[in-house]
């Protein structure tokens, strides 16, 4: 574990938890308003996850963990006799809020397992146990290691002169707004920024505009140069030679290294491979899913047609009567991923073999 | 020239010209309003082209031709003594309205040449000559041939059972709203629809939403089944096996077969090649530019950052202070294009060799 990583920071803090109340920055209202939702139950937290008020694979794991802590506090104060049944129901509800990111069910199952394995505690003791485990899910240390490892890997690959600037492209938001710390992909960007001037091309990331609304806001706030790209312009920008690397996060990485991430990621990987540009996935090991053998086994969430058709509240451009298909994620085949950067180490192809050493418990 | 093509039609008519007045359907206001702009000069027509009130490579050629006819009528009635100078100035202004589509400068130069080559005519006779040549630029017959040739080529490639439906994906709008007839890419769709049930996936095509606003409207109006896709979802949809072909138009095709088209096209071609799906470009020979040797020589229009940042009048999602990069076109390398379908014939790789036989005057 690197010690220099502690210098990386962000001013963006999208969540707080205290005494049974989870405060979540409502990302639907960024960048215009910074409003926090108060969640005091599993149901409220699950709805915040489902409605994209909070999003990003690591952060929805953290939110679910503290949502379960809030649920434990709520049940403790109202009907402690129902504690076990209520906690299980809350865990089920949270785990089912969205299907693709494995961090979500992973965080919930981790807490459920700890509680089950210590059956002799009182409801108060078990509530404290849930809160302690939720704190452990928040993975700031891991993120700092990912940032350092990713930046080092790219620096070695690039071999640029000191002080030369580097331009990287990212998709969606895998930053402080997606995690409990400095971000995964944007953590690597922050790691690079500590070494040389960095310019970021941010895909706007239709239909929810995570790039335009969240990544641009987060990077501007931290003083990192950012230019938006319509998603359609990314491949040509990569082909033009203007991009030194594409860095993205992940929602689930299968045992063979296939990567599920925000839809549009696969197209970026194709453009990188066609033009010899490194394609890097940055993700904590909690995103690795050894139980899923390949990308074909990852459930891909289909979201509502309305989220495509309504650009902003009340703003539509498509004619009445048309429908839209909106897979929220896509799968990038393992062979197109030049590096999977985790807090434990970096996997390069063949990921089928090299990823095994990074798996939890390997 | 096929005769069966005459059965293909559309109810969409985006332009009319009569007696010095060019009526252009204002495509910025579709699908909500069907409003026609009246252009009675080269300046008004150039502004309609620049502002995207009228767009689509073949149609802006037609609009420029009739804009020049309107200019000729205007000068004839006001200051016939200045006819030659005024017509040249109008031609310059129209040709400079947008840089990428070669049909625009091609149509203007064609008329300019005819006028220069017949210097002994009176201003009235020359005005009639301009109008006659503009009629010739309107290429409905060519479009019907493209539709038939494209549909036949795909049918031969697919070898589907009679009556089986086919799903194709298109980008931007290369339809009746982009041409003087049934469209190029959507002409091929109409040709296929005459043979079997066809379902169209239409990329919404950020930032101007030509797919969501124009292609969806045009196809719904003509009774063709259409589903919108966020642009980011196209590659994964192609990889999923749901798409039998991608069919697009072109703004300029270089001598070696490199294709400039709406930005996002290159990424589609990469996804097609990676997944063995035919990638077809449909364009009249007026889009071929033998004077441009390769895609590197095609000027790529950069449009205003504002067109990305403002989703609809008054609607923005990105934070204040961020800028955007908006190349309006990209270049797809020749080798990724499985077929270039023109009214004269179909070129398959190597286009460097096969395209020569389709060049005007070859």
Interface residues (C-beta under 8 A of the other chain):
Chain A: X31 X201 X203 X204 X205 X206 X207 X209 X212 X213 X216 X217 X220 X226 X227 X228 X229 X230 X231 X232 X233 X234 X235 X236 X237 X239 X262 X263 X264 X266 X267 X270 X271 X274 X308 X309 X311 X312 X315 X317 X318 X319 X321 X322 X323 X324 X325 X326 X327 X330 X331
Chain B: X31 X201 X203 X204 X205 X206 X207 X209 X212 X213 X216 X217 X220 X226 X227 X228 X229 X230 X231 X232 X233 X234 X235 X236 X237 X239 X262 X263 X264 X266 X267 X270 X271 X274 X308 X309 X311 X312 X315 X317 X318 X319 X320 X321 X322 X323 X324 X325 X326 X327 X330 X331
